[in-house]
Amino acid sequence: MPPAWLTVVAWLYLSVCFCCAGIISYDIAVNHRRQPMGVMNYVFPITALYFGPAALAFYWRWARAPARSEPQMGMSHATTAMAPVPAVGGGLAPGEELQHEMAEQHSPGQAQVHERARPRWVTMAIEVSHCGAGCSLGDVISEFAIFALGLAVAGVTLGAEYIGDYLLALAFGILFQYFAIAPMRGLGVKDGLIAAAKADFISLTAFEFGLFGWMAVMTYVLFRAPHHLMPSSAAFWLLMQVGMMIGFATSWPANVWLVKRGIKIPM
């Protein structure tokens, strides 16, 4: 059993994280602030499930999309359609390049304002969040499944967790990347999945490397047998949140390298 103070801290932080994720979800769905890239509507709430207030503050400062409303009275449909919607990483939503060029003729340099206002580290943070969201979702599902089925490898539960977490993280990571990269490049399902796998394999492996290292510390240093933490305890998920933050950090350099090589497109 984890110490009482750790359980209390875990429940408090988990509650805060769920509230932060709920606020972001409410803002996106109810306040009509949907992201130009649809998959990001899920990325930001999932990131808040482990980064909590930090993720909420980041979303509100750097990633909150403009509210979508009906065109104002007297504004022509053509004028409304001409205005580009900035993507999360400072680019444009698919299919808007022509409108963007036309808009620049009316207001030269205006399209670069958003790009200049957003530091490079913000773009990379969004990129890593996208990778981390798929990994985190796969990890959570895997941990509950392994616990429910009582799976182990050579009698060691951690071995089953490594395999299950990695495979599901890979699956969800590629899926999230597919819905980002396929629309931007106009790819079909097959080509889109191949491109997504190339773009996300290294970054999600780096994310899981950091998480798995922390899970080993949890198992063999902090809570050695017979005091292993189980997914049924709040303390387990608090420490897994720490592991996801570490995974976020270890995935950052990989994402920087992938973007520089042109393998991943900044969002």
C-alpha positions as CSV (number, residue, x, y, z in Angstrom):
1,M,0.0,0.0,0.0
2,P,1.3,3.5,-0.8
3,P,1.7,6.0,2.1
4,A,-1.5,7.9,2.9
5,W,0.1,11.3,2.0
6,L,0.9,10.0,-1.5
7,T,-2.6,8.9,-2.0
8,V,-4.0,12.3,-0.9
9,V,-1.6,14.1,-3.2
10,A,-2.5,11.7,-6.1
11,W,-6.2,12.3,-5.7
12,L,-5.8,16.1,-5.5
13,Y,-3.5,16.3,-8.6
14,L,-5.7,13.8,-10.6
15,S,-8.8,15.9,-9.8
16,V,-7.0,19.1,-10.9
17,C,-5.9,17.4,-14.2
18,F,-9.4,16.2,-14.9
19,C,-10.7,19.7,-14.3
20,C,-8.1,21.2,-16.6
21,A,-8.9,18.7,-19.4
22,G,-12.6,19.4,-18.9
23,I,-12.1,23.1,-19.2
24,I,-10.2,22.7,-22.5
25,S,-12.8,20.3,-23.9
26,Y,-15.6,22.7,-22.9
27,D,-13.8,25.6,-24.5
28,I,-13.3,23.7,-27.8
29,A,-16.7,22.1,-28.0
30,V,-19.1,24.5,-26.4
31,N,-17.3,27.8,-27.1
32,H,-16.8,26.8,-30.7
33,R,-13.0,27.1,-30.5
34,R,-12.3,24.0,-32.6
35,Q,-8.7,23.6,-33.8
36,P,-8.1,23.9,-37.6
37,M,-6.4,20.5,-37.4
38,G,-9.2,18.2,-36.0
39,V,-7.0,15.8,-34.1
40,M,-5.7,18.6,-31.9
41,N,-9.2,18.9,-30.4
42,Y,-8.2,15.7,-28.6
43,V,-4.5,16.3,-28.1
44,F,-4.8,19.3,-25.8
45,P,-7.3,17.7,-23.3
46,I,-5.3,14.5,-23.2
47,T,-2.1,16.5,-22.5
48,A,-3.9,18.2,-19.6
49,L,-4.6,14.8,-18.1
50,Y,-0.9,14.6,-17.1
51,F,0.4,18.2,-17.3
52,G,-2.6,19.7,-15.6
53,P,-2.5,23.4,-15.0
54,A,0.6,23.8,-17.1
55,A,-1.2,22.3,-20.1
56,L,-4.2,24.6,-19.5
57,A,-2.1,27.7,-19.3
58,F,-0.2,26.7,-22.5
59,Y,-3.4,26.1,-24.3
60,W,-5.0,29.4,-23.2
61,R,-1.9,31.4,-24.1
62,W,-0.6,29.8,-27.3
63,A,-3.1,27.3,-28.8
64,R,-6.6,28.6,-28.2
65,A,-8.3,28.9,-31.6
66,P,-10.5,31.9,-32.5
67,A,-14.2,31.4,-31.8
68,R,-16.0,30.4,-35.0
69,S,-19.1,32.4,-35.6
70,E,-21.5,33.3,-38.4
71,P,-20.3,36.0,-40.9
72,Q,-21.1,39.5,-39.8
73,M,-24.1,41.3,-41.4
74,G,-23.0,43.0,-44.6
75,M,-19.9,40.9,-45.1
76,S,-20.0,39.0,-48.4
77,H,-19.5,35.3,-48.5
78,A,-16.5,35.7,-50.8
79,T,-14.7,37.9,-48.3
80,T,-15.4,35.5,-45.5
81,A,-14.1,32.6,-47.4
82,M,-11.0,34.5,-48.3
83,A,-9.8,34.8,-44.7
84,P,-7.4,32.0,-43.8
85,V,-7.7,30.2,-40.5
86,P,-4.3,29.8,-38.8
87,A,-3.2,26.3,-38.0
88,V,-1.9,25.4,-34.6
89,G,1.7,25.6,-35.7
90,G,1.3,28.8,-37.6
91,G,0.5,27.3,-41.0
92,L,-2.9,27.1,-42.8
93,A,-5.6,24.5,-42.8
94,P,-5.6,22.2,-45.8
95,G,-7.0,23.7,-49.0
96,E,-6.5,27.3,-47.9
97,E,-3.2,28.1,-49.6
98,L,-5.0,29.9,-52.5
99,Q,-7.1,32.0,-50.2
100,H,-4.0,32.8,-48.2
101,E,-2.2,34.1,-51.2
102,M,-5.2,36.2,-52.2
103,A,-5.5,37.6,-48.7
104,E,-1.8,38.6,-48.7
105,Q,-2.4,40.8,-51.8
106,H,-4.9,42.8,-49.7
107,S,-2.8,43.0,-46.6
108,P,0.9,42.3,-47.3
109,G,2.7,40.7,-44.4
110,Q,-0.4,40.0,-42.3
111,A,-0.1,36.2,-42.8
112,Q,3.4,36.3,-41.1
113,V,2.2,38.1,-37.9
114,H,1.0,34.8,-36.3
115,E,4.2,33.0,-37.1
116,R,6.4,35.8,-35.7
117,A,4.3,36.0,-32.5
118,R,4.8,32.3,-31.7
119,P,8.2,31.3,-30.5
120,R,9.8,28.1,-31.9
121,W,9.6,26.4,-28.6
122,V,5.8,26.7,-28.7
123,T,5.6,25.0,-32.1
124,M,7.8,22.2,-30.8
125,A,5.8,21.9,-27.6
126,I,2.7,21.4,-29.7
127,E,4.5,18.9,-31.9
128,V,5.6,16.8,-28.8
129,S,2.1,17.1,-27.3
130,H,0.7,15.6,-30.4
131,C,3.1,12.6,-30.1
132,G,2.6,12.3,-26.4
133,A,-1.2,12.3,-26.6
134,G,-1.2,9.1,-28.7
135,C,1.4,7.5,-26.5
136,S,-0.4,8.4,-23.3
137,L,-3.8,7.1,-24.5
138,G,-2.2,3.8,-25.5
139,D,-0.4,3.5,-22.2
140,V,-3.6,4.1,-20.1
141,I,-5.6,1.5,-22.1
142,S,-2.7,-1.0,-21.9
143,E,-2.2,-0.7,-18.2
144,F,-5.9,-1.3,-17.4
145,A,-6.0,-4.3,-19.8
146,I,-2.9,-5.9,-18.4
147,F,-4.1,-5.4,-14.8
148,A,-7.5,-6.8,-15.6
149,L,-6.1,-9.9,-17.4
150,G,-3.3,-10.5,-15.0
151,L,-0.7,-10.7,-17.7
152,A,3.1,-11.1,-17.1
153,V,6.2,-12.1,-19.0
154,A,8.4,-14.7,-17.3
155,G,6.5,-13.9,-14.1
156,V,7.2,-10.2,-14.3
157,T,4.3,-7.8,-14.8
158,L,6.6,-5.0,-15.9
159,G,7.6,-7.0,-19.0
160,A,4.0,-7.3,-20.1
161,E,3.5,-3.6,-19.4
162,Y,6.4,-2.7,-21.6
163,I,5.1,-4.8,-24.5
164,G,1.5,-3.8,-24.2
165,D,2.2,-0.1,-23.6
166,Y,4.6,0.1,-26.5
167,L,2.3,-1.6,-29.0
168,L,-0.7,0.4,-28.1
169,A,1.3,3.6,-27.9
170,L,2.6,2.8,-31.4
171,A,-0.9,2.2,-32.7
172,F,-2.5,5.3,-31.3
173,G,0.6,7.4,-32.1
174,I,0.5,6.5,-35.7
175,L,-3.3,7.0,-35.8
176,F,-2.9,10.5,-34.3
177,Q,-0.1,11.3,-36.8
178,Y,-2.2,9.9,-39.7
179,F,-5.0,12.4,-39.0
180,A,-2.4,15.2,-38.9
181,I,-0.2,14.3,-41.8
182,A,-2.7,12.8,-44.3
183,P,-4.9,15.9,-44.7
184,M,-1.9,18.2,-44.9
185,R,-0.3,16.2,-47.7
186,G,-3.5,15.0,-49.4
187,L,-2.5,11.3,-48.9
188,G,-4.7,8.2,-49.1
189,V,-5.1,5.7,-46.3
190,K,-2.2,3.5,-47.2
191,D,0.3,6.2,-48.1
192,G,-0.9,8.3,-45.1
193,L,-0.3,5.4,-42.6
194,I,3.2,4.8,-44.1
195,A,4.0,8.5,-43.8
196,A,2.6,8.6,-40.3
197,A,4.7,5.6,-39.2
198,K,7.9,7.2,-40.6
199,A,7.1,10.5,-38.9
200,D,6.1,9.1,-35.5
201,F,8.1,5.9,-34.9
202,I,11.2,7.6,-33.6
203,S,9.5,10.2,-31.5
204,L,7.1,7.8,-29.8
205,T,9.9,5.4,-29.1
206,A,11.8,8.2,-27.4
207,F,8.6,9.0,-25.4
208,E,8.2,5.4,-24.3
209,F,11.9,5.2,-23.5
210,G,11.6,7.9,-20.9
211,L,8.4,6.5,-19.5
212,F,9.7,2.9,-19.3
213,G,12.8,4.1,-17.5
214,W,10.6,5.7,-14.8
215,M,8.4,2.7,-14.6
216,A,11.5,0.6,-13.8
217,V,12.3,3.0,-11.0
218,M,8.7,2.7,-9.7
219,T,9.0,-1.1,-9.7
220,Y,12.5,-1.8,-8.5
221,V,13.3,1.3,-6.4
222,L,10.3,3.1,-5.1
223,F,7.8,0.2,-4.6
224,R,9.6,-3.1,-4.7
225,A,7.7,-6.4,-4.3
226,P,5.4,-7.1,-2.5
227,H,4.5,-3.4,-2.4
228,H,4.0,-2.9,-6.1
229,L,1.5,-0.2,-7.0
230,M,-1.5,-1.3,-9.1
231,P,-3.5,0.7,-11.7
232,S,-6.4,0.5,-9.2
233,S,-4.6,3.0,-7.0
234,A,-4.5,6.8,-7.4
235,A,-0.8,6.8,-6.4
236,F,0.0,4.6,-9.4
237,W,-1.5,7.1,-11.9
238,L,0.2,10.0,-10.2
239,L,3.6,8.4,-10.7
240,M,2.6,7.4,-14.3
241,Q,1.8,11.1,-14.9
242,V,5.4,11.9,-13.8
243,G,6.6,9.2,-16.2
244,M,4.6,10.8,-19.1
245,M,6.2,14.2,-18.3
246,I,9.6,12.5,-18.5
247,G,8.6,10.9,-21.8
248,F,7.6,14.3,-23.0
249,A,11.1,15.5,-22.2
250,T,12.9,12.6,-23.9
251,S,10.7,12.9,-27.0
252,W,11.5,16.6,-27.5
253,P,15.0,16.2,-29.1
254,A,13.6,13.5,-31.4
255,N,10.8,15.8,-32.6
256,V,13.3,18.6,-33.1
257,W,15.5,16.3,-35.3
258,L,12.5,15.0,-37.2
259,V,11.2,18.5,-38.0
260,K,14.7,19.7,-39.1
261,R,15.0,16.7,-41.4
262,G,11.6,17.4,-42.9
263,I,10.2,14.1,-41.8
264,K,7.6,15.8,-39.6
265,I,5.7,18.9,-40.6
266,P,5.4,21.5,-37.8
267,M,1.8,22.0,-36.7
